[in-house]
Amino acid sequence: MTTLSIEIPDDLKPLLDDLDYQTHLSALKVVALKNIKTKEKKITELMKKDQTFSTKYKLSFEEFNKNIPEDFGAHEDWIDWSYTHNLLLELESSISKYKFLFSK
């Protein structure tokens, strides 16, 4: 478990005294849903970009990454596609961590 501590104005302290674990969890879930939606939107954009590269080279990223054509344009595409691919993986992993909240 991780402890989260925040500083709030003294006037809000009485409000926190009335909150229980379920309330905190519910609030965290609201934030998680917002973040999931934002990340899913970004994933949709990145998947379109990934598909553009895949169509251009008629290969998946993994296949392209194993045998990058030896020209400047392909190298530039590899840099961009690598970034896109890695960011997709990171976002998907992040979403799965958020979704863990909803399995409890």
C-alpha positions in Angstrom: 0.0 0.0 0.0 1.0 3.6 -0.6 0.2 6.4 1.7 -1.1 9.6 0.1 -0.8 12.8 1.9 -2.1 16.2 0.8 -2.2 19.6 2.3 -5.6 21.4 2.4 -6.7 24.6 3.9 -7.6 24.3 7.6 -11.2 25.3 6.9 -11.7 22.1 5.0 -10.4 19.8 7.7 -13.9 19.2 9.2 -15.1 17.9 5.8 -12.4 15.3 5.7 -13.2 14.1 9.2 -16.6 12.9 7.9 -15.2 10.9 5.0 -14.6 7.2 5.1 -12.6 4.7 3.1 -15.5 4.1 0.6 -15.9 7.8 -0.1 -12.2 8.2 -0.8 -12.3 5.1 -3.1 -15.3 6.5 -4.9 -13.5 9.8 -5.5 -10.5 8.0 -6.8 -12.6 6.0 -9.2 -14.1 9.2 -10.6 -10.6 10.5 -11.3 -9.6 7.2 -12.7 -12.5 7.2 -15.1 -11.6 10.6 -16.4 -8.0 9.5 -16.9 -9.1 6.3 -18.6 -11.2 8.3 -21.1 -8.4 10.7 -21.8 -5.9 7.9 -22.4 -8.3 6.0 -24.5 -8.8 9.0 -26.8 -5.0 9.3 -27.1 -4.8 5.5 -27.9 -7.3 6.0 -30.7 -5.2 8.7 -32.2 -2.0 6.7 -31.9 -3.6 3.5 -33.3 -4.5 5.5 -36.5 -0.9 6.7 -36.7 0.3 3.1 -36.2 -2.1 1.8 -38.9 -0.7 4.5 -41.3 2.8 3.2 -40.9 1.6 -0.4 -41.1 -0.2 0.3 -44.3 2.8 2.2 -45.8 5.2 -0.6 -45.1 2.8 -3.5 -45.2 4.3 -4.7 -42.0 3.5 -4.6 -38.3 5.8 -2.5 -36.1 7.5 -5.7 -34.8 8.3 -6.9 -38.4 9.5 -3.4 -39.5 11.6 -3.1 -36.4 13.5 -6.3 -37.2 14.4 -5.2 -40.7 14.4 -1.4 -41.2 15.0 -0.3 -44.8 18.3 1.5 -45.2 17.1 4.9 -46.3 16.6 8.2 -44.4 12.8 8.3 -44.7 12.4 4.8 -43.3 14.8 5.7 -40.4 12.7 8.8 -39.7 9.5 6.7 -39.8 11.1 4.2 -37.5 11.8 6.9 -34.9 8.3 8.1 -35.1 6.7 4.7 -35.2 8.9 3.5 -32.3 7.7 6.4 -30.2 4.1 5.7 -31.2 4.3 2.0 -30.5 6.0 2.5 -27.1 3.5 5.2 -26.0 0.6 2.9 -27.0 2.1 0.2 -24.8 2.5 2.6 -21.9 -1.0 4.0 -22.2 -2.5 0.5 -22.3 -0.6 -0.6 -19.3 -1.7 2.6 -17.4 -5.3 1.9 -18.3 -5.1 -1.6 -17.0 -3.8 -0.3 -13.7 -6.7 2.2 -13.4 -9.2 -0.6 -14.3 -7.8 -2.6 -11.3 -9.7 -0.1 -9.1 -13.0 -1.3 -10.5 -12.3 -5.0 -9.8 -12.5 -4.4 -6.1 
